[in-house]
Amino acid sequence: LKVRAADGLWDVMLAPPAAIERAGLTQQAVPKGARVTARGHKRTDGTKEIKTERLLIGGRTYDLYPARS
């Protein structure tokens, strides 16, 4: 996903397709312009990229890596 934040455009990296499907995340759940919150790990080199573990969209939480909770 590409997410526009106050500090610029971020690449939000998701899990492999099987994990995305297990979490119930579909393309329709993330319409263009939707407000999202990505929880995960930012790159240490300053690149605007986050490896997402949890994605919050419209009051729903998608746990892409539930074992890490």
N, C-alpha and C positions, 0 to 999 in steps of 0.2 A: 504494500500500500504506500501511497505518497500522502503525507499529512502535512498540512500547512499549520505552523505554530508561530507564536510571537517572534521567535528567533530564526525563522526561515522554514524551508521545506525539508522534511525528514523522510527517510526511507524506513518504513516499518516492516521489518522482516518477520514473516509468519513461520509457523511450523511446517513440516512436511505434509503433503495432502491428506494422508491417513489421520494425522493428529487433528488437522483442521476439521475434517469430517466428523471425527469422534466428538469434538467440542460442539458440534452443531452449527458451526459458522458457515454461512453461505454467502455468495456474492450479493444476493439480495439484502442481506443483513447490513451491508455497508454501502448504502447508496452514495453517489457523489454528493459531497457537501455535508455528509453526516458528521456529527460531533463524536469523536472517539477519544478514549484515553488508553494509551498503551503502557503496560507495566512490563518491565524487563530489564535488559542490560544495554547501556550505551557503549559504543566503541570507545576505546581509550585513546585513539589517535586524533580525536576531535571531529571525525567524520560524522555528519548528521544521519546516523543510522542506529536503530535500536532492534535488538533481537527480542521479540515479544514473547512473554510467557502468558500474559493475560491481556485481553482486549475488552474494554467496556464500551458498549454502544447502546444508546437509548435505554439506559437502566438495566441492561442485560450484560452479564459477565460471561465471557468465553474463556475457559481455562484450557489453553493449548497444551500445557504441560502440568496436568493436575497432580502428578507425583511430586512436583517441586513446591507445592503449597505448604 
